[in-house]
Amino acid sequence: MNGLMACAIAAGVAAAGASLAPAAALAQPTPAAAGSLQGDPVRGQALYQACGSCHSIDDNDIGPKHRGVVGRRAGSVADYAYSPALRNSGLTWDEATLDRWLSNPSALVPGTKMFFKIGDAQKRADLIAYLKQQK
């Protein structure tokens, strides 16, 4: 199954109200305090492969491109159709905000299109470390 198909199937499941997260991840994850975990960008790059079903570093797809995301205002890539909720969120993607976002996007921005959650704080730190390098 290709990444686009997997993301489309996942989006259909999410739209039906189901969760793709394992039962243990359904409990409210506690985001890591900003800077409390040291992220490894090499591990983050490997983890980013799972994001590739919807995102790319350089191209918009189902989700917006990620190059330059750290430090960027949420909902600001001109050629991507964001949800009104994210476009109007007023967020800027710094480490702490990305950590909160990745732990539970719809809790941070109700009405967002993104549904994928990462419950593991170290994995979030690793992904953020990788994204920080993608300037």
Residue pairs with C-beta under 8 A, 6 or more apart in sequence:
1 9
3 52
3 53
3 54
4 53
4 61
4 62
6 53
7 53
7 54
7 62
8 62
10 20
10 53
10 115
10 116
11 62
11 115
13 20
14 20
14 115
19 26
20 115
20 116
21 117
21 119
22 119
24 119
25 117
25 119
28 104
28 107
29 103
29 104
29 117
29 119
29 121
30 103
30 121
31 96
31 99
31 100
31 103
31 121
31 124
32 99
32 121
32 124
32 125
33 96
34 94
34 95
34 96
34 99
35 95
37 121
37 122
37 125
38 125
38 129
39 122
39 125
39 126
39 127
39 128
39 129
39 130
39 132
40 125
40 126
40 129
41 126
41 129
41 130
41 132
41 133
42 130
43 123
43 126
43 130
44 126
44 127
44 128
44 129
44 130
44 131
45 130
47 123
47 126
47 127
47 130
48 127
48 130
48 131
51 63
51 66
51 116
51 127
53 62
54 61
54 62
54 63
54 116
55 61
55 62
55 63
55 64
55 65
55 66
56 65
56 66
57 65
57 66
57 67
57 134
58 65
58 67
59 65
60 77
60 79
60 80
63 113
63 114
64 77
64 80
64 82
65 77
65 80
66 131
66 134
67 134
67 135
68 134
68 135
69 93
69 98
69 131
69 134
70 93
70 94
70 95
70 98
70 128
70 131
70 132
70 134
70 135
71 92
71 93
71 94
72 92
72 93
73 91
73 92
73 93
74 82
74 86
74 87
74 89
74 90
74 91
74 92
74 93
74 97
74 109
75 82
75 86
75 87
75 88
75 89
75 91
82 113
83 109
83 111
83 112
83 113
84 111
85 109
85 110
85 111
85 112
86 109
86 111
86 112
86 113
86 114
89 109
91 97
91 101
91 108
91 109
93 101
95 128
95 132
97 108
98 124
98 128
98 131
99 121
99 124
99 125
99 128
100 108
101 108
101 109
101 114
102 117
102 118
102 124
102 127
102 128
103 117
103 118
103 119
103 121
103 124
104 117
105 112
105 114
105 115
105 116
105 117
106 112
106 114
106 115
118 124
118 127
